[in-house]
Amino acid sequence: MREKSPFTVRFWGVRGSIACSGPRTARYGGNTSSLEIRCGEQLLMFDAGTGMRYLGKTLDGARLDADIYFTHTHFDHVCGLPFFRPLFEPQNRFRLWAGHLSGAMNLRRVLAEFMMSPLFPVPPEVFRSNLEYRDFSSGETLKAGGEVTVRTAPLNHPDGATGYRVEYGGRAVCYVTDTEHVPGKLDENVLKLISRANLVIYDCMYTDEEYRRYVGWGHSTWQEGVRLCKQAGVKRMVVFHHDPDHDDEMLDGIAREVETALPGSIVAHEGLVLEP
């Protein structure tokens, strides 16, 4: 019987909106969104928040042919890219993907305007690796190479965003952030994307009680994530994209509640490694 190929998710940044530091957020971490997914020997990275800097340090000296997928290009999801050291190594090759942009505002242009003086001292041309910019439309299924399939869906977020489903070896992990729900109506795009997935990483920026104060801000709640997972036949959810004001004590409380609501679910922290 053939040994099951490794399929893992590692969390390098779990915070939303802005990085935060200090003793009150030390255990769960204060870096913004960055995930590393390994499908056998294949490396897929999702978002480039401040956590990506630390991921890059672990890859020093490796020869990389990998993919970086952006949910969207708001600052907290791209600000770690210039500090990702493998981009400066000429032997490396990266494909950069985004599905929320259209027309002249493509991924190459967004990153060039983000890394522009006086906002940033050097342009993307300082990267010495081979870069391919691949814009697509949310909803497409992407050619990820090998035995990996990446399915996508549009999310409800200001300026647009894309949710991802990575399928490998008969298992599936979904990454669904940043997205806002409509109270009382489950998002059909999300339900279709996460159906029967082994693991769903969901935008849990707020609680249901807090959400009433932030309607229109583009984020969801851990309770809505549970409702979606139950409807879609998902048994395990990861609470993700923590509000900067949610300290370790509050996240401990959410961890207890989500475990009761959907046993086996967990609150993401930096360094967490899971198998779908």
C-alpha positions, 0 to 999 in steps of 0.5 A: 500500500502506497504511503500517503503523501504529506499534505500540511498547512503551516500558519506564519501570520494569523492576524487581520488588518495590522500587525500587532505586538506585545505580551497580550498577543504573544501566544497567538501571534501578531503577524498578518496573513501568511500560509504555507501549504505543502502538497508532497514536494510542491510548495504553495503560499497564500498571502504575503502579510508580515508573517511571510518574512519568517517563512522566507527565512526558513527557505534560505538556500533552497532552490524554489519553484513555487506559487504565491496566491493572493486573496486580495491586495490590501496592505496587510496581505501584501506588505511582507512581500518585499521582505521575502528573501527568496525573491532576491535569489536568481535560482528561484521561480515564482508564479504570483496569482490574483483573481480579484483585479480587472482591466488595467489594474492587474497584479503587476501594476498593483505591486509596482505602485505599492513598491513605489517611492515615496511609499517604498524605496525600491521597485519590484525590479529589485527582485532577482528571481524569475517572476510570472504574474498570473491574473485570473477571474475568481471562480476559475479552476487553476492549473497548479501542476502535479496532482494539485488542483486549486479551485477558487470563488469570489468573496464579499470584500471591499475591492474584491477577494478570492477564496481558495480550495486546494485539493491533493491526495483525495483531501481538501483544505479551503482558505476563505478570508477576507469575506463578509456574510449577510446575516441570516443568509449563508453565502452560496459561493462559500458553501460551494467552495468548502463543500465536504472539505477536510479543513476550512480556514475562515475569516473570524475577525469578529464575534456575532455580537461585535459584527453589528458595529462593523457591517460593511467592513468586509469581515465575518464571525466565527459563529458564521463560519460554524454555520457554513461548515455545518451546512457544507458538511465540514467537520473542522474549522480554523478561526483566522484573521484575528482582530488586532484588539482580540488578545490571547485571553479573548482568543482562548475564550473563542477557542473553548466556544468553537470547540463546543460548537464544532468539535475538533475546530481550533483557533490559529496561532503562529507556528501551527501545523495541521494536516487536512 
